[in-house]
Structure formats: C-alpha cells, structure tokens
Amino acid sequence: MTEPVLHARRGSRANDAVASPVAPQPGANSGHLWAVRGANLAQPLGRLCLGAHAVEPTDLAPILPVLGEPSHFVDAWCTPGPHAQGRTGALHWRHGAEWLFGAMQVNEDEANPQSLRQRVQAAYLDLFQALRDTGFAHPVRLWNYIPRINEVEDGLERYRRFNIGRQQAFTQAGQAAFEGAPAACALGTRSGPLCIGVLACRRPPVPLENPRQVSAYRYPTDYGPRAPTFSRAALADIGPGRRGLWLSGTASIVGHATVHPGDPRAQTHETLANIETLLEVAAASGTRIGRDDLVLNVYVRHAEHADAVRDVMAQRWGARAPALARAVFLQADICRTDLLVEIEGHAVAGPSPSGP
Ligand code: 3EB
C-alpha cells in the first residue's frame, strides 16, 4: 500500500501519537500528508493538544476546557520521515518532504496595550521567515488561540488588535492577505500565552470561499480597522489519490453580519448550513467530502450551551453521525461577542490511509 504524505490522528492521550503500528515508512511517497483522529502514530510533525500538555516544542497546547469525556485529545499531523526540525525566531517547526508544522507561544508586555498588535506582527513575521528559510512557502492552515480575545484595551478589542498585527505581517512578508489567504481559526483563551500553529506545504493549496458569506478579508471596518486574514477553507493534495480539506472557524454569520444573537440553537443551525455549503463548494471544485468525514472541534462560549449545540448537530446530521461522534467540544471565547458557537476542523477525501 502507498502511504499518505500527510495524515492527522486524533487520540485521547498526549502520547498517543508517539508510537504507531501504522507508522509511515521512511521514503514512502514522501510528499503525502494525512490527518487521522484517534490512533497511534510515529513521530508526528506536530500536534494540536486539547486539554493536554505540550510534549514537544511543535505541539500547540492552548489552555481550553474540554467539555465531556475524555478530558483530553491530540490531533497529530503526520508525514513520512526523515524529518528536519528547528526554530526560526519564536516558531518551532518540523517538516518532511512536503509538509511542515510549526507552533509558537507568544508572551505579551502586560504594561503596554500596544504589545498585542506588535507581538502578533513579530510572531507572524517569524513564521513567514521560517516558511521562506525552509522552502514551505504556502501556509495552508493557521490556528490562533488568543488570551482574553474580547477584552477591550485602550478602546480597541484585543481581537481587532490581533487582526491589525496579522494583516500587517502578511502584507509586509508578501503573503496573500486577501484572496488566497490560508484557512484559519481564532479562539479566545482565559489564560496562558498567545498560541499560534501552522501547517504549511511546498505547493499552494486551493482556497475556498462561502457564497453565503462575505469573504472575511473583505469585512467592512464595522468589525475592526483591519479585516481578518483567512479564507473559509483550503484544499490540498495530501497523498496518493487523497485531498485534505481544512475548514476555517465557521460561525453564525450570513453576509458579514452575525445572525441569531442570543440563540445557541439557531446559531448552530446557521453554522452547520455554512459548513454544508463549504462541502458543496469543495464538491463543485472536484473534491467530494461528506459530512461524515469531518473531524471537528466545536467551541462554545458558554459551557452550558454544549448540550444544545450537540442536540442540533444530532438533529441535523443524525444522532449517530460519525462527525458528531468524533467531535471534541471545548469552552472558548469567540471573536465576536455575539457569537456563541464556532466550529472548525478538517477532512480527508479518498482512500483511507489505514486501509488495505
Ligand atoms: C468569522 O467567520 C468568525 O480571525 O482567523 C473564524 C475563523 C473567525 C477565523 C480568524 C475568525 C478567524 O468571521 C470568526
């Protein structure tokens, strides 16, 4: 069997991704990438650790309460070796032949309200420097976990400060800040440093937009002086016959406006409608991914809304929907104060990496 170039495995122990019975063989189709949630894996490039501590410098471990059992998960991003690893500025990275994962933790200067924008800009400049130095020119997916995201500092919300620094860095580094921006999510933590993770490729992904929504990079200035820098989703080749889909954080937004403020059930329906639309857009571009293939992280602003969100997902997709069974629910702040739920994730189209 040909091994995928990249995969991601989701497991519930921090070291689930350390030893694997299906470890890719060195040299096998070294361009492939895959992502599988749930099993063991040899040396991953890096991990998103939810409710779990970082073990390696390329682990991204935001402090977020996991709602339900088990209390901790890891999504390990894996690609055949040999790997190279290093650090560029604040970014710790590891890469194979075609894929790179990087993670960083950024501390702020508590005394300086300008520090978030400045630190975000510097962090993203480090990240782009790392991508240039290693030859992984194309960020595919970014994960942003921002402490106290909705707090207002000196008259401007911290998410809006984050957006200024991020867009400045993209522009300064010559990265696509509008059409062609990577997929991303941005969630709020109550404590800990700013955590940024990146999955990058040697070849450019295909960005997707949602026809129900204004592109985030074209949001009017009602939502802040600089628009957020992300595409609604990204598609990329990840192995023989396989395509990866990365869904950006998706919420109850139609056009550029939040809809159903105060109503977690209606927000969940709208969010799922947005995700379903993105799957249709992917299908129209030639990548058929069903909702059963989705590996999702569900963030609720208020832990007590988790049951309602889960219930709406079950109503809409079926009580036994595989995407619901493997979804992880977390408590996080969301980048608009009127948003109660945000869902992000990934999926793989094509033959299963662990299949015969
Ligand atoms: C939205 O659609 C909801 O700033 O990187 C979703 C995904 C959101 C990514 C980001 C923000 C970001 O605008 C918020």
Boltz pocket constraint, residues with backbone or C-beta under 6 A from the ligand:
constraints:
  - pocket:
      binder: B
      contacts: [[A, 144], [A, 184], [A, 185], [A, 186], [A, 216], [A, 228], [A, 229], [A, 230], [A, 248], [A, 249], [A, 250], [A, 251], [A, 253], [A, 335], [A, 336]]
      max_distance: 6.0
